[in-house]
Amino acid sequence: MSANHAWLTRSAAFASISMALFLAALKLWAVWRTSSTAMLGSLADSSLDLIASIATLLGVWIAAQPADEKHRFGHGKAEALAAMFQVFLIVLSAGAIAFRAVLRLIEGGRTEAAGDGIAVSLVAIAATFLLLAWQRYVIHRTGSLAIRTDNVHYQSDLLLNLAVILALVLDQYLGLTGADPIFGLAIAAWLLWGAWRASIDGVDSLMDREWPEEKRQAFVERVARHQVLSKLHDLRTRTSGAQDFVQFHVDMPASMSVGEAHEVLEEVERDLLEAFPGIELLIHIDPAGHVDEPGNDLVEQDEFARLKEGS
């Protein structure tokens, strides 16, 4: 991982922590002023944002560490672990908000000082937009899973704050007394949906899911440019944090010497690294006609033949 990559991910994590501290303090005052369940839910979410942001910082910090004797493939999965911890906190937050909203529906009660709550929510929306813009820039440059999950969470904050504004307006200005807890339940449901979406990338990373088909096909097309290679098979791809890993077997003429085969593969590796910068690449040579695992279609599938069939 490059120094610039590490700096960008850490800067996004520090920005997230600073934003969470600012919003939590602002909303704590707003809860005291308004007694709003929706605002309380937004405060709980911002408080957990702070914990999640600290976890994100730890995740990207560890992921940036170089490979060592005990972690030969690097530390990239620390980002996935940080992302899954964030998902857990989002679910916890949603449960607490839903519980409070149900109690408020049963017990009744009205909000207060709607103007203060609305002002706080508008400030929070403006501040969150700034953070999201920086996070999107960092994600575009680094592809960081932990920052991407944090970004999903803060996108939900925009809707949370809009929901708070609507709840306060409906409760105090239009007299709909049940609006505030109902919006609290809606916020909880939205957070659970966001947790589900955010968990998918984290689980895929931890389970070493293959690259998306478009990216995988682009890789095979690049290898296919080298005519001396045939029957590309046992292709395996995965992503750990921001690091891509690829390995495959390829057939080469049995008459070719070790030195000649080495020169060919050096050229192939240079070309692939140019097209896919930063990948960890492992190529295994088989003599033409060799079968690695008879009867194993997954291993023996010829990616070059599959590419021709799809064209």
N, C-alpha and C positions, 0 to 999 in steps of 0.2 A: 504494500500500500504506500502511495507516494506521500511526501510530507504535506503537499498541498491538499490532498484528499483528506488526510487526518485533520488538518487545520480547519477545513470547511465543515466537516461533521461536528467537530468540537465546538466551533463557533455557533452552529445551529443549536446544539444542545445547551450551551450557556445562554443563548438568546431565549430559549424555551423556559429555562429555569427563572430567568429574570422576569419574563412575562407572567409566569405562574405566580410568583411572589407579588407582583404588582396587582394582578387581578384578584387574588385571594384577599389581599388587604382591602381593596376597593369594595369587594362584594360583602365582606364581613361587616363593613360599615352600613352597606345597603340593607342587609338582612336585619340589622338592629333598627334601622329606620322604618322598614316597610312591613316586617313580619310575614313576608311572602314565602310560600312553600316553593314556588318556582325559582325565586331568587336563592333560597336555601339550597335547592338542588344545583343551581349554577355555582354557588359557593363550594359545595361538596365536590363538584366536578373540578373546579379550579384548584382545590386543595390536593386532590388526587393527581391533578396535572403536575403539581410540583414534585410529588414523589416519582411519578412516571418520568418526568424530565431528568431527574437525578439518575434514575435507572438508565435512561437513554444515554446520558453522558458517560456513565460507567461502561455501557455496552460499546459505544463507538470508541472509547478510550482503549478498552481491552482489544477490540477488533483491530485497532491500528497497530498493535504490537506485532513485530516480525515473528516468523516461525521459529520455534526453538526445539530442543531435543525431545520434549514431551508433547509438543504440538507441531508435528512436521507439516501439517496442512495449514498452519496459521491459526488465528483466533477469530476468524470471521463470524463463526456461529454465535459469538457473544451478542451480536446485533439481534439475531433471531430470539435469543433468550430474553433480551431486554424488551423486544416487541411483545413476546408472550406475557411478560410481567405486566406490561401496560394493559394488555387485554384483560388480565385478571383484575386490575384496579378499576377498569371501566365497568366490568360486570358488578364489582362490589359497590361502586358508586350508584349504578342503576338500581340495584336492590334497595339501597338505603333511601334513595329518592322516592321510589315507589311506595315503600313502607310509610314514609312520612306523609305522602300524598293521600294514601288511604286513610290514615288517622285524621288528616285534616278534613276529608270528606265526611267522616263519621262525626267528628267533634264540631264542625262548622268553624266560623270565624272569618274576619275580613282582613284585608291588607291595609296598610297605612302608607302615607307619604309616597304616593305613586310617582310624583315628579322626580324625587330623588332616585328612586329605583330605575326609572327610565333613563335619567341622565347617566347613571353608572353603566347601564347596559350599552348605551350609545358609545361611551368612552371605551368600553371593553371591546366592542365590535371594531372600532377604528384601530385599536392597538393590535387586535388579533389579525387584522388584514395585513399589517406590517410584518408580523411574524410569519404568516403564511407565505408572503412574497419571498422572504429570505429562505425559508425552508424549501420552497419549490426550486429556487436557484440552486441550492445545495444538492437536492435530489437529482436535478438534471445533470449536475457535474459529477456526482459520486454514485448515484443509484443506491444510497444507503437505506437498508430495510428499516432500521430503528428510527431514522428521521422520517421515513415515509409513513410509518405507523403513527408517530407523533403528529405528523401533518394531518392524518385522517382524524385524529382526536380533536385537534384544534379547529378543523373544518366544522365538526359538530358543535363546537363552542359558538360559532356564528349563529346557528339555528337555536341554540340554547338561549342566547341573549335576545334574539328576536321573539322567542316564545315567552320570555320573562316580560318583555314590553307589552305583548298582546294580553298576557294574563293580568297585568296591572291595570291596563286600560279597561278591559272587560269587567274586572272586579270593582274598581273604584268609580269609573266614569259611566259605565253602563249598568252597574248594579247586578251583574251576573255572579253571585256569590260562589258558585261551584267552579268558576273558570280557572282559578289559581291552582287548586289541586289536580284538576283534569289536565292542565298543561304540564303539571309536575309528572303525572303518569305518562304523558306523551313524550316528555323529555327522557324518562327512564327507558321507554320502548325504543326511542331513537338511539340511545347509548348502547343498548343491547345489540341492535342491528349493526352499529358501527364496530362493536367488539367482534361480532361474527366476521365481518368483512376484513378487519385488521388481522384476525387470527389466521386467515387462509395463507397469506404470504409467509408468516412465521412458521407455520406447520410445514409448508412446502420446503422451506429452507432446511429445517431440522430433519426432514425426511429425504433430503437430497433429490427433490423432484427434478426431472429432466428439464432442459431449456424449453421455452415456447417453441412450437413447431416451426414458426417462421425463422427464428434465429438458428435453430438446428439445421434446417434446410439450407440456409445461407452458408453455414459452415461446410456442409457436404459439397455444395456447389463450388466453394473455393478450393477444397481438396481435389475435386474432380478436374481442375485445370491441369493437374500434373499427370500427363498421359502415362508415365512409367508405372504409376500405381494402379492397382486393380483390386476389386472386391473389398471395399472398405466395409468392415463388419465389427461387431461388438463395440459399437460407438456408445460411449457413456459420457454424459454431461451433467454438471451440477453447479450450483452457485452457493458460496459460503460468504455471507456478508456482501462485500463488493468484489470478491475474488471469484473468477470463473475457472472451472477445472474441466479439462477434456482429455479423454483417452480413447484410443481405437486401435484395431488391428487392420493391417493392410497387406495385400499380397504383392510380392515383387518376384521377378524372375529368379528361379533357383540357381541359375548359372552365375548370377551377379556376386562378386566378392563382397566381403564384409566392408572393406574400405569404400567400394563403389556405392553400396547401399547407404553407408553413413553419409557420404557426400550428397546423395539425393535427398535424404531426410533432413539434412542441414538446410538445404534450399527450401524444402517444404515447410519446415518450422519457421524460417525467416518470413516466408510469404504469409503464413497463417497468423503470426504475431503482428504483422503489419495490418492485416485485416481485422484482427481481434486483439487489440493491445492489452497486455497484462494477463493473458490467460496462462494457466499452468497446463502444459501440454505433455502428454505421454503417448508415444507411438510404438507399437509392437509390430515387428515384421514377421510375416509368414511366407514360406515358399509357395509359389503359385500352385493352386490345387489342393493345398493342405486344408483339412477340416479340423477345427479346434474341438468342438463338442458335438459329435454326431447326434442328430435328433433334437438339438436345442435351437429352435427357430429364432429365439430372441438374440442369441449370440451370433448365429451364422447368417442373419439377415444382411444381404448385400445392399448397402445404402446407395451405391452407385446405380444399381439396377432399379431400386425403388425411386430414385430421382428421375430416371428415364421414363418410368411408368407414369409418374405424375406430370411430366412435361407434355 
